[in-house]
Amino acid sequence: MRKKENAMDLLSRKSDRKTDGFVVLALSAVVCLLAAGAAGKEPAQVVEDSTAQVVDILKRPDYQKDRRKNREDIRQVLLGIADMPTVSALALAQHRKKFSDAQFTQFTDAFSRLLFTTYIARMEEYTNQKIVTVSTEDEGKGRKLVKTKVISDKEIPIHYRMLPAGDSWRVYDVVIEGVSLVQNYRQQFHEILVNNPPEHLIERIEKKAREHETTQ
């Protein structure tokens, strides 16, 4: 039982060990997710054009005074554009089949809350790092890999796996310094689900999300 507790705790501790990287991950993920709504553009161009929009949100004069509203604005953007059902299914991997449709919807909602709350808090630590698009690669089946790097006191590679969605694009995975967001959670979820039912994982994620929402 203790092993499962530790696995779940990594949902918060892992980001603490790599704070600089996950600050960048948070900001850059929103850049790409906002980019998904720009119709008719190539993924890399969308990323570049959207960077200024994200910085504007973070630099609103009333951001701290009305932080709840501004955070909600960011959350709504993420909810409307992130392909969370795909992210959730990939993170669950073979355990997806254990979830009923209702459980999967509940899991996706809770997982979204946890991710968005965590990364919005990290975004607020943004300190004008420079984001540079390096290249775009074809991953097959219409999917693209957009490679970027963030330059501050060091260079941090951030790669985005993107899916076509009509004439726009959506992010379904983010790879920071070689670590995949999906694979990271997949390992943790597997350790929990191998000996526990879906509702156990859902309850733990909902609890973790509530903790983040009340302490940040």
Biotite code that builds the C-alpha atoms (Angstrom):
import biotite.structure as struc

atoms = struc.array([
    struc.Atom([0.000, 0.000, 0.000], chain_id="A", res_id=1, res_name="MET", atom_name="CA", element="C"),
    struc.Atom([2.809, 2.377, 0.807], chain_id="A", res_id=2, res_name="ARG", atom_name="CA", element="C"),
    struc.Atom([4.266, 1.953, -2.650], chain_id="A", res_id=3, res_name="LYS", atom_name="CA", element="C"),
    struc.Atom([0.998, 3.117, -4.193], chain_id="A", res_id=4, res_name="LYS", atom_name="CA", element="C"),
    struc.Atom([0.917, 6.151, -1.911], chain_id="A", res_id=5, res_name="GLU", atom_name="CA", element="C"),
    struc.Atom([4.407, 7.123, -3.031], chain_id="A", res_id=6, res_name="ASN", atom_name="CA", element="C"),
    struc.Atom([3.523, 6.674, -6.673], chain_id="A", res_id=7, res_name="ALA", atom_name="CA", element="C"),
    struc.Atom([0.608, 9.046, -6.349], chain_id="A", res_id=8, res_name="MET", atom_name="CA", element="C"),
    struc.Atom([2.642, 11.582, -4.399], chain_id="A", res_id=9, res_name="ASP", atom_name="CA", element="C"),
    struc.Atom([4.911, 11.903, -7.431], chain_id="A", res_id=10, res_name="LEU", atom_name="CA", element="C"),
    struc.Atom([2.089, 13.835, -9.062], chain_id="A", res_id=11, res_name="LEU", atom_name="CA", element="C"),
    struc.Atom([3.215, 16.810, -7.040], chain_id="A", res_id=12, res_name="SER", atom_name="CA", element="C"),
    struc.Atom([6.764, 15.993, -5.979], chain_id="A", res_id=13, res_name="ARG", atom_name="CA", element="C"),
    struc.Atom([8.152, 15.356, -9.432], chain_id="A", res_id=14, res_name="LYS", atom_name="CA", element="C"),
    struc.Atom([7.473, 18.922, -10.520], chain_id="A", res_id=15, res_name="SER", atom_name="CA", element="C"),
    struc.Atom([9.134, 20.231, -7.361], chain_id="A", res_id=16, res_name="ASP", atom_name="CA", element="C"),
    struc.Atom([12.366, 18.439, -8.238], chain_id="A", res_id=17, res_name="ARG", atom_name="CA", element="C"),
    struc.Atom([12.468, 20.100, -11.644], chain_id="A", res_id=18, res_name="LYS", atom_name="CA", element="C"),
    struc.Atom([10.826, 23.419, -10.894], chain_id="A", res_id=19, res_name="THR", atom_name="CA", element="C"),
    struc.Atom([12.597, 25.411, -13.589], chain_id="A", res_id=20, res_name="ASP", atom_name="CA", element="C"),
    struc.Atom([11.714, 22.900, -16.261], chain_id="A", res_id=21, res_name="GLY", atom_name="CA", element="C"),
    struc.Atom([8.092, 22.607, -15.253], chain_id="A", res_id=22, res_name="PHE", atom_name="CA", element="C"),
    struc.Atom([7.684, 26.386, -15.033], chain_id="A", res_id=23, res_name="VAL", atom_name="CA", element="C"),
    struc.Atom([8.687, 26.455, -18.657], chain_id="A", res_id=24, res_name="VAL", atom_name="CA", element="C"),
    struc.Atom([6.568, 23.415, -19.435], chain_id="A", res_id=25, res_name="LEU", atom_name="CA", element="C"),
    struc.Atom([3.532, 25.133, -18.013], chain_id="A", res_id=26, res_name="ALA", atom_name="CA", element="C"),
    struc.Atom([4.014, 28.330, -19.956], chain_id="A", res_id=27, res_name="LEU", atom_name="CA", element="C"),
    struc.Atom([4.944, 26.640, -23.174], chain_id="A", res_id=28, res_name="SER", atom_name="CA", element="C"),
    struc.Atom([2.129, 24.113, -22.960], chain_id="A", res_id=29, res_name="ALA", atom_name="CA", element="C"),
    struc.Atom([-0.363, 26.941, -22.792], chain_id="A", res_id=30, res_name="VAL", atom_name="CA", element="C"),
    struc.Atom([1.319, 28.576, -25.772], chain_id="A", res_id=31, res_name="VAL", atom_name="CA", element="C"),
    struc.Atom([0.786, 25.438, -27.797], chain_id="A", res_id=32, res_name="CYS", atom_name="CA", element="C"),
    struc.Atom([-2.694, 24.828, -26.500], chain_id="A", res_id=33, res_name="LEU", atom_name="CA", element="C"),
    struc.Atom([-3.717, 28.352, -27.393], chain_id="A", res_id=34, res_name="LEU", atom_name="CA", element="C"),
    struc.Atom([-2.100, 27.757, -30.741], chain_id="A", res_id=35, res_name="ALA", atom_name="CA", element="C"),
    struc.Atom([-4.473, 24.905, -31.375], chain_id="A", res_id=36, res_name="ALA", atom_name="CA", element="C"),
    struc.Atom([-7.290, 27.348, -31.900], chain_id="A", res_id=37, res_name="GLY", atom_name="CA", element="C"),
    struc.Atom([-5.591, 29.194, -34.756], chain_id="A", res_id=38, res_name="ALA", atom_name="CA", element="C"),
    struc.Atom([-7.063, 27.772, -37.928], chain_id="A", res_id=39, res_name="ALA", atom_name="CA", element="C"),
    struc.Atom([-5.125, 27.131, -41.100], chain_id="A", res_id=40, res_name="GLY", atom_name="CA", element="C"),
    struc.Atom([-1.618, 27.557, -39.696], chain_id="A", res_id=41, res_name="LYS", atom_name="CA", element="C"),
    struc.Atom([1.294, 25.184, -39.432], chain_id="A", res_id=42, res_name="GLU", atom_name="CA", element="C"),
    struc.Atom([1.996, 23.995, -35.862], chain_id="A", res_id=43, res_name="PRO", atom_name="CA", element="C"),
    struc.Atom([5.312, 25.832, -35.461], chain_id="A", res_id=44, res_name="ALA", atom_name="CA", element="C"),
    struc.Atom([3.927, 29.105, -36.783], chain_id="A", res_id=45, res_name="GLN", atom_name="CA", element="C"),
    struc.Atom([0.975, 28.831, -34.456], chain_id="A", res_id=46, res_name="VAL", atom_name="CA", element="C"),
    struc.Atom([3.297, 28.362, -31.480], chain_id="A", res_id=47, res_name="VAL", atom_name="CA", element="C"),
    struc.Atom([5.305, 31.452, -32.387], chain_id="A", res_id=48, res_name="GLU", atom_name="CA", element="C"),
    struc.Atom([2.253, 33.630, -33.022], chain_id="A", res_id=49, res_name="ASP", atom_name="CA", element="C"),
    struc.Atom([0.628, 32.600, -29.749], chain_id="A", res_id=50, res_name="SER", atom_name="CA", element="C"),
    struc.Atom([3.551, 33.285, -27.428], chain_id="A", res_id=51, res_name="THR", atom_name="CA", element="C"),
    struc.Atom([2.689, 36.967, -27.141], chain_id="A", res_id=52, res_name="ALA", atom_name="CA", element="C"),
    struc.Atom([-0.896, 36.119, -26.179], chain_id="A", res_id=53, res_name="GLN", atom_name="CA", element="C"),
    struc.Atom([0.240, 34.016, -23.249], chain_id="A", res_id=54, res_name="VAL", atom_name="CA", element="C"),
    struc.Atom([2.666, 36.653, -22.009], chain_id="A", res_id=55, res_name="VAL", atom_name="CA", element="C"),
    struc.Atom([-0.135, 39.212, -22.166], chain_id="A", res_id=56, res_name="ASP", atom_name="CA", element="C"),
    struc.Atom([-2.303, 37.062, -19.911], chain_id="A", res_id=57, res_name="ILE", atom_name="CA", element="C"),
    struc.Atom([0.472, 36.683, -17.368], chain_id="A", res_id=58, res_name="LEU", atom_name="CA", element="C"),
    struc.Atom([1.280, 40.410, -17.441], chain_id="A", res_id=59, res_name="LYS", atom_name="CA", element="C"),
    struc.Atom([-2.224, 41.757, -17.017], chain_id="A", res_id=60, res_name="ARG", atom_name="CA", element="C"),
    struc.Atom([-2.050, 44.729, -14.613], chain_id="A", res_id=61, res_name="PRO", atom_name="CA", element="C"),
    struc.Atom([-4.803, 43.226, -12.499], chain_id="A", res_id=62, res_name="ASP", atom_name="CA", element="C"),
    struc.Atom([-3.419, 39.684, -12.522], chain_id="A", res_id=63, res_name="TYR", atom_name="CA", element="C"),
    struc.Atom([-2.591, 39.494, -8.812], chain_id="A", res_id=64, res_name="GLN", atom_name="CA", element="C"),
    struc.Atom([-5.499, 41.668, -7.718], chain_id="A", res_id=65, res_name="LYS", atom_name="CA", element="C"),
    struc.Atom([-7.999, 39.523, -9.576], chain_id="A", res_id=66, res_name="ASP", atom_name="CA", element="C"),
    struc.Atom([-5.996, 36.319, -9.731], chain_id="A", res_id=67, res_name="ARG", atom_name="CA", element="C"),
    struc.Atom([-8.990, 34.012, -9.429], chain_id="A", res_id=68, res_name="ARG", atom_name="CA", element="C"),
    struc.Atom([-10.605, 35.465, -12.555], chain_id="A", res_id=69, res_name="LYS", atom_name="CA", element="C"),
    struc.Atom([-7.350, 35.479, -14.508], chain_id="A", res_id=70, res_name="ASN", atom_name="CA", element="C"),
    struc.Atom([-6.616, 31.898, -13.528], chain_id="A", res_id=71, res_name="ARG", atom_name="CA", element="C"),
    struc.Atom([-10.099, 30.938, -14.619], chain_id="A", res_id=72, res_name="GLU", atom_name="CA", element="C"),
    struc.Atom([-9.496, 32.614, -17.985], chain_id="A", res_id=73, res_name="ASP", atom_name="CA", element="C"),
    struc.Atom([-6.411, 30.459, -18.483], chain_id="A", res_id=74, res_name="ILE", atom_name="CA", element="C"),
    struc.Atom([-8.217, 27.351, -17.282], chain_id="A", res_id=75, res_name="ARG", atom_name="CA", element="C"),
    struc.Atom([-11.068, 27.915, -19.703], chain_id="A", res_id=76, res_name="GLN", atom_name="CA", element="C"),
    struc.Atom([-8.600, 28.219, -22.574], chain_id="A", res_id=77, res_name="VAL", atom_name="CA", element="C"),
    struc.Atom([-7.026, 24.929, -21.574], chain_id="A", res_id=78, res_name="LEU", atom_name="CA", element="C"),
    struc.Atom([-10.355, 23.193, -21.099], chain_id="A", res_id=79, res_name="LEU", atom_name="CA", element="C"),
    struc.Atom([-11.548, 24.358, -24.476], chain_id="A", res_id=80, res_name="GLY", atom_name="CA", element="C"),
    struc.Atom([-8.464, 23.428, -26.473], chain_id="A", res_id=81, res_name="ILE", atom_name="CA", element="C"),
    struc.Atom([-6.443, 20.705, -24.731], chain_id="A", res_id=82, res_name="ALA", atom_name="CA", element="C"),
    struc.Atom([-7.149, 17.217, -26.051], chain_id="A", res_id=83, res_name="ASP", atom_name="CA", element="C"),
    struc.Atom([-7.534, 15.846, -22.551], chain_id="A", res_id=84, res_name="MET", atom_name="CA", element="C"),
    struc.Atom([-9.474, 12.708, -23.531], chain_id="A", res_id=85, res_name="PRO", atom_name="CA", element="C"),
    struc.Atom([-6.506, 11.657, -25.677], chain_id="A", res_id=86, res_name="THR", atom_name="CA", element="C"),
    struc.Atom([-3.985, 12.620, -22.994], chain_id="A", res_id=87, res_name="VAL", atom_name="CA", element="C"),
    struc.Atom([-5.983, 10.685, -20.403], chain_id="A", res_id=88, res_name="SER", atom_name="CA", element="C"),
    struc.Atom([-6.382, 7.584, -22.562], chain_id="A", res_id=89, res_name="ALA", atom_name="CA", element="C"),
    struc.Atom([-2.676, 7.510, -23.386], chain_id="A", res_id=90, res_name="LEU", atom_name="CA", element="C"),
    struc.Atom([-1.731, 7.950, -19.725], chain_id="A", res_id=91, res_name="ALA", atom_name="CA", element="C"),
    struc.Atom([-4.001, 5.079, -18.687], chain_id="A", res_id=92, res_name="LEU", atom_name="CA", element="C"),
    struc.Atom([-2.683, 2.858, -21.506], chain_id="A", res_id=93, res_name="ALA", atom_name="CA", element="C"),
    struc.Atom([-3.874, -0.742, -21.088], chain_id="A", res_id=94, res_name="GLN", atom_name="CA", element="C"),
    struc.Atom([-5.854, 0.208, -17.978], chain_id="A", res_id=95, res_name="HIS", atom_name="CA", element="C"),
    struc.Atom([-8.251, 2.347, -20.037], chain_id="A", res_id=96, res_name="ARG", atom_name="CA", element="C"),
    struc.Atom([-10.417, -0.721, -20.674], chain_id="A", res_id=97, res_name="LYS", atom_name="CA", element="C"),
    struc.Atom([-11.076, -1.044, -16.931], chain_id="A", res_id=98, res_name="LYS", atom_name="CA", element="C"),
    struc.Atom([-12.925, 2.274, -16.927], chain_id="A", res_id=99, res_name="PHE", atom_name="CA", element="C"),
    struc.Atom([-16.573, 2.622, -17.809], chain_id="A", res_id=100, res_name="SER", atom_name="CA", element="C"),
    struc.Atom([-17.472, 5.617, -19.963], chain_id="A", res_id=101, res_name="ASP", atom_name="CA", element="C"),
    struc.Atom([-18.708, 7.461, -16.885], chain_id="A", res_id=102, res_name="ALA", atom_name="CA", element="C"),
    struc.Atom([-15.539, 6.653, -14.937], chain_id="A", res_id=103, res_name="GLN", atom_name="CA", element="C"),
    struc.Atom([-13.342, 7.765, -17.816], chain_id="A", res_id=104, res_name="PHE", atom_name="CA", element="C"),
    struc.Atom([-15.172, 11.094, -18.012], chain_id="A", res_id=105, res_name="THR", atom_name="CA", element="C"),
    struc.Atom([-14.798, 11.549, -14.257], chain_id="A", res_id=106, res_name="GLN", atom_name="CA", element="C"),
    struc.Atom([-11.116, 10.637, -14.449], chain_id="A", res_id=107, res_name="PHE", atom_name="CA", element="C"),
    struc.Atom([-10.482, 13.030, -17.343], chain_id="A", res_id=108, res_name="THR", atom_name="CA", element="C"),
    struc.Atom([-12.173, 15.889, -15.494], chain_id="A", res_id=109, res_name="ASP", atom_name="CA", element="C"),
    struc.Atom([-10.167, 15.259, -12.329], chain_id="A", res_id=110, res_name="ALA", atom_name="CA", element="C"),
    struc.Atom([-6.891, 14.811, -14.208], chain_id="A", res_id=111, res_name="PHE", atom_name="CA", element="C"),
    struc.Atom([-7.523, 18.072, -16.078], chain_id="A", res_id=112, res_name="SER", atom_name="CA", element="C"),
    struc.Atom([-8.137, 19.917, -12.819], chain_id="A", res_id=113, res_name="ARG", atom_name="CA", element="C"),
    struc.Atom([-4.927, 18.574, -11.326], chain_id="A", res_id=114, res_name="LEU", atom_name="CA", element="C"),
    struc.Atom([-2.772, 19.387, -14.340], chain_id="A", res_id=115, res_name="LEU", atom_name="CA", element="C"),
    struc.Atom([-4.233, 22.819, -14.971], chain_id="A", res_id=116, res_name="PHE", atom_name="CA", element="C"),
    struc.Atom([-4.118, 23.944, -11.344], chain_id="A", res_id=117, res_name="THR", atom_name="CA", element="C"),
    struc.Atom([-0.529, 22.787, -10.978], chain_id="A", res_id=118, res_name="THR", atom_name="CA", element="C"),
    struc.Atom([0.715, 24.374, -14.174], chain_id="A", res_id=119, res_name="TYR", atom_name="CA", element="C"),
    struc.Atom([-1.187, 27.645, -13.811], chain_id="A", res_id=120, res_name="ILE", atom_name="CA", element="C"),
    struc.Atom([0.597, 28.094, -10.486], chain_id="A", res_id=121, res_name="ALA", atom_name="CA", element="C"),
    struc.Atom([3.912, 27.367, -12.193], chain_id="A", res_id=122, res_name="ARG", atom_name="CA", element="C"),
    struc.Atom([3.129, 29.837, -14.963], chain_id="A", res_id=123, res_name="MET", atom_name="CA", element="C"),
    struc.Atom([2.830, 32.602, -12.433], chain_id="A", res_id=124, res_name="GLU", atom_name="CA", element="C"),
    struc.Atom([6.551, 32.174, -11.817], chain_id="A", res_id=125, res_name="GLU", atom_name="CA", element="C"),
    struc.Atom([7.296, 33.099, -15.444], chain_id="A", res_id=126, res_name="TYR", atom_name="CA", element="C"),
    struc.Atom([10.307, 35.436, -15.636], chain_id="A", res_id=127, res_name="THR", atom_name="CA", element="C"),
    struc.Atom([10.616, 36.373, -19.308], chain_id="A", res_id=128, res_name="ASN", atom_name="CA", element="C"),
    struc.Atom([12.478, 33.343, -20.570], chain_id="A", res_id=129, res_name="GLN", atom_name="CA", element="C"),
    struc.Atom([12.927, 33.308, -24.332], chain_id="A", res_id=130, res_name="LYS", atom_name="CA", element="C"),
    struc.Atom([11.074, 30.579, -26.247], chain_id="A", res_id=131, res_name="ILE", atom_name="CA", element="C"),
    struc.Atom([12.567, 29.562, -29.596], chain_id="A", res_id=132, res_name="VAL", atom_name="CA", element="C"),
    struc.Atom([11.067, 27.194, -32.153], chain_id="A", res_id=133, res_name="THR", atom_name="CA", element="C"),
    struc.Atom([13.739, 24.833, -33.486], chain_id="A", res_id=134, res_name="VAL", atom_name="CA", element="C"),
    struc.Atom([11.950, 22.600, -35.988], chain_id="A", res_id=135, res_name="SER", atom_name="CA", element="C"),
    struc.Atom([8.823, 20.647, -36.862], chain_id="A", res_id=136, res_name="THR", atom_name="CA", element="C"),
    struc.Atom([8.984, 16.932, -37.641], chain_id="A", res_id=137, res_name="GLU", atom_name="CA", element="C"),
    struc.Atom([6.423, 14.591, -39.175], chain_id="A", res_id=138, res_name="ASP", atom_name="CA", element="C"),
    struc.Atom([5.561, 11.712, -36.827], chain_id="A", res_id=139, res_name="GLU", atom_name="CA", element="C"),
    struc.Atom([3.229, 9.979, -39.259], chain_id="A", res_id=140, res_name="GLY", atom_name="CA", element="C"),
    struc.Atom([-0.565, 9.663, -39.362], chain_id="A", res_id=141, res_name="LYS", atom_name="CA", element="C"),
    struc.Atom([-0.789, 13.429, -39.737], chain_id="A", res_id=142, res_name="GLY", atom_name="CA", element="C"),
    struc.Atom([0.833, 14.079, -36.381], chain_id="A", res_id=143, res_name="ARG", atom_name="CA", element="C"),
    struc.Atom([3.587, 16.616, -35.829], chain_id="A", res_id=144, res_name="LYS", atom_name="CA", element="C"),
    struc.Atom([6.401, 17.073, -33.337], chain_id="A", res_id=145, res_name="LEU", atom_name="CA", element="C"),
    struc.Atom([7.210, 20.722, -32.689], chain_id="A", res_id=146, res_name="VAL", atom_name="CA", element="C"),
    struc.Atom([10.627, 21.157, -31.105], chain_id="A", res_id=147, res_name="LYS", atom_name="CA", element="C"),
    struc.Atom([11.326, 24.276, -29.097], chain_id="A", res_id=148, res_name="THR", atom_name="CA", element="C"),
    struc.Atom([13.824, 25.364, -26.500], chain_id="A", res_id=149, res_name="LYS", atom_name="CA", element="C"),
    struc.Atom([13.560, 27.801, -23.643], chain_id="A", res_id=150, res_name="VAL", atom_name="CA", element="C"),
    struc.Atom([16.553, 29.964, -22.952], chain_id="A", res_id=151, res_name="ILE", atom_name="CA", element="C"),
    struc.Atom([17.150, 31.404, -19.502], chain_id="A", res_id=152, res_name="SER", atom_name="CA", element="C"),
    struc.Atom([20.279, 30.586, -17.535], chain_id="A", res_id=153, res_name="ASP", atom_name="CA", element="C"),
    struc.Atom([20.350, 27.357, -19.558], chain_id="A", res_id=154, res_name="LYS", atom_name="CA", element="C"),
    struc.Atom([18.612, 25.862, -22.579], chain_id="A", res_id=155, res_name="GLU", atom_name="CA", element="C"),
    struc.Atom([15.684, 23.562, -21.873], chain_id="A", res_id=156, res_name="ILE", atom_name="CA", element="C"),
    struc.Atom([14.302, 21.499, -24.777], chain_id="A", res_id=157, res_name="PRO", atom_name="CA", element="C"),
    struc.Atom([10.510, 21.297, -24.901], chain_id="A", res_id=158, res_name="ILE", atom_name="CA", element="C"),
    struc.Atom([8.847, 19.158, -27.577], chain_id="A", res_id=159, res_name="HIS", atom_name="CA", element="C"),
    struc.Atom([5.133, 19.082, -28.378], chain_id="A", res_id=160, res_name="TYR", atom_name="CA", element="C"),
    struc.Atom([3.273, 16.201, -29.948], chain_id="A", res_id=161, res_name="ARG", atom_name="CA", element="C"),
    struc.Atom([0.324, 17.595, -31.858], chain_id="A", res_id=162, res_name="MET", atom_name="CA", element="C"),
    struc.Atom([-2.764, 16.118, -33.461], chain_id="A", res_id=163, res_name="LEU", atom_name="CA", element="C"),
    struc.Atom([-4.693, 17.586, -36.393], chain_id="A", res_id=164, res_name="PRO", atom_name="CA", element="C"),
    struc.Atom([-8.196, 18.668, -35.427], chain_id="A", res_id=165, res_name="ALA", atom_name="CA", element="C"),
    struc.Atom([-10.005, 19.895, -38.508], chain_id="A", res_id=166, res_name="GLY", atom_name="CA", element="C"),
    struc.Atom([-7.955, 22.831, -39.732], chain_id="A", res_id=167, res_name="ASP", atom_name="CA", element="C"),
    struc.Atom([-6.363, 23.377, -36.322], chain_id="A", res_id=168, res_name="SER", atom_name="CA", element="C"),
    struc.Atom([-4.003, 21.487, -33.995], chain_id="A", res_id=169, res_name="TRP", atom_name="CA", element="C"),
    struc.Atom([-4.134, 20.090, -30.478], chain_id="A", res_id=170, res_name="ARG", atom_name="CA", element="C"),
    struc.Atom([-1.423, 19.032, -28.070], chain_id="A", res_id=171, res_name="VAL", atom_name="CA", element="C"),
    struc.Atom([-1.621, 15.458, -26.784], chain_id="A", res_id=172, res_name="TYR", atom_name="CA", element="C"),
    struc.Atom([1.814, 15.163, -25.143], chain_id="A", res_id=173, res_name="ASP", atom_name="CA", element="C"),
    struc.Atom([4.654, 17.390, -23.978], chain_id="A", res_id=174, res_name="VAL", atom_name="CA", element="C"),
    struc.Atom([8.246, 16.181, -23.658], chain_id="A", res_id=175, res_name="VAL", atom_name="CA", element="C"),
    struc.Atom([10.539, 18.217, -21.439], chain_id="A", res_id=176, res_name="ILE", atom_name="CA", element="C"),
    struc.Atom([14.239, 17.380, -21.307], chain_id="A", res_id=177, res_name="GLU", atom_name="CA", element="C"),
    struc.Atom([13.441, 13.947, -22.690], chain_id="A", res_id=178, res_name="GLY", atom_name="CA", element="C"),
    struc.Atom([10.673, 13.203, -20.184], chain_id="A", res_id=179, res_name="VAL", atom_name="CA", element="C"),
    struc.Atom([7.194, 12.656, -21.641], chain_id="A", res_id=180, res_name="SER", atom_name="CA", element="C"),
    struc.Atom([4.283, 14.017, -19.624], chain_id="A", res_id=181, res_name="LEU", atom_name="CA", element="C"),
    struc.Atom([2.130, 11.098, -20.768], chain_id="A", res_id=182, res_name="VAL", atom_name="CA", element="C"),
    struc.Atom([4.741, 8.443, -20.001], chain_id="A", res_id=183, res_name="GLN", atom_name="CA", element="C"),
    struc.Atom([5.476, 9.984, -16.614], chain_id="A", res_id=184, res_name="ASN", atom_name="CA", element="C"),
    struc.Atom([1.857, 9.699, -15.517], chain_id="A", res_id=185, res_name="TYR", atom_name="CA", element="C"),
    struc.Atom([1.392, 6.363, -17.279], chain_id="A", res_id=186, res_name="ARG", atom_name="CA", element="C"),
    struc.Atom([4.004, 4.796, -15.014], chain_id="A", res_id=187, res_name="GLN", atom_name="CA", element="C"),
    struc.Atom([2.433, 6.274, -11.890], chain_id="A", res_id=188, res_name="GLN", atom_name="CA", element="C"),
    struc.Atom([-1.093, 5.279, -12.869], chain_id="A", res_id=189, res_name="PHE", atom_name="CA", element="C"),
    struc.Atom([0.039, 1.748, -13.699], chain_id="A", res_id=190, res_name="HIS", atom_name="CA", element="C"),
    struc.Atom([1.526, 1.308, -10.219], chain_id="A", res_id=191, res_name="GLU", atom_name="CA", element="C"),
    struc.Atom([-1.824, 2.301, -8.727], chain_id="A", res_id=192, res_name="ILE", atom_name="CA", element="C"),
    struc.Atom([-4.179, 0.501, -11.109], chain_id="A", res_id=193, res_name="LEU", atom_name="CA", element="C"),
    struc.Atom([-2.347, -2.806, -11.272], chain_id="A", res_id=194, res_name="VAL", atom_name="CA", element="C"),
    struc.Atom([-3.840, -3.733, -7.879], chain_id="A", res_id=195, res_name="ASN", atom_name="CA", element="C"),
    struc.Atom([-6.658, -1.215, -7.456], chain_id="A", res_id=196, res_name="ASN", atom_name="CA", element="C"),
    struc.Atom([-9.942, -0.417, -9.241], chain_id="A", res_id=197, res_name="PRO", atom_name="CA", element="C"),
    struc.Atom([-10.477, 2.764, -11.303], chain_id="A", res_id=198, res_name="PRO", atom_name="CA", element="C"),
    struc.Atom([-12.405, 4.505, -8.531], chain_id="A", res_id=199, res_name="GLU", atom_name="CA", element="C"),
    struc.Atom([-9.313, 4.338, -6.310], chain_id="A", res_id=200, res_name="HIS", atom_name="CA", element="C"),
    struc.Atom([-7.254, 6.348, -8.798], chain_id="A", res_id=201, res_name="LEU", atom_name="CA", element="C"),
    struc.Atom([-10.111, 8.764, -9.452], chain_id="A", res_id=202, res_name="ILE", atom_name="CA", element="C"),
    struc.Atom([-10.549, 9.446, -5.736], chain_id="A", res_id=203, res_name="GLU", atom_name="CA", element="C"),
    struc.Atom([-6.845, 10.078, -5.251], chain_id="A", res_id=204, res_name="ARG", atom_name="CA", element="C"),
    struc.Atom([-6.594, 12.460, -8.181], chain_id="A", res_id=205, res_name="ILE", atom_name="CA", element="C"),
    struc.Atom([-9.705, 14.340, -7.080], chain_id="A", res_id=206, res_name="GLU", atom_name="CA", element="C"),
    struc.Atom([-8.230, 14.665, -3.594], chain_id="A", res_id=207, res_name="LYS", atom_name="CA", element="C"),
    struc.Atom([-4.914, 15.888, -4.976], chain_id="A", res_id=208, res_name="LYS", atom_name="CA", element="C"),
    struc.Atom([-6.689, 18.406, -7.217], chain_id="A", res_id=209, res_name="ALA", atom_name="CA", element="C"),
    struc.Atom([-8.698, 19.756, -4.264], chain_id="A", res_id=210, res_name="ARG", atom_name="CA", element="C"),
    struc.Atom([-5.520, 20.145, -2.235], chain_id="A", res_id=211, res_name="GLU", atom_name="CA", element="C"),
    struc.Atom([-3.886, 22.142, -5.017], chain_id="A", res_id=212, res_name="HIS", atom_name="CA", element="C"),
    struc.Atom([-6.950, 24.325, -5.493], chain_id="A", res_id=213, res_name="GLU", atom_name="CA", element="C"),
    struc.Atom([-7.188, 25.221, -1.809], chain_id="A", res_id=214, res_name="THR", atom_name="CA", element="C"),
    struc.Atom([-3.481, 25.846, -1.180], chain_id="A", res_id=215, res_name="THR", atom_name="CA", element="C"),
    struc.Atom([-2.570, 27.929, -4.245], chain_id="A", res_id=216, res_name="GLN", atom_name="CA", element="C"),
])
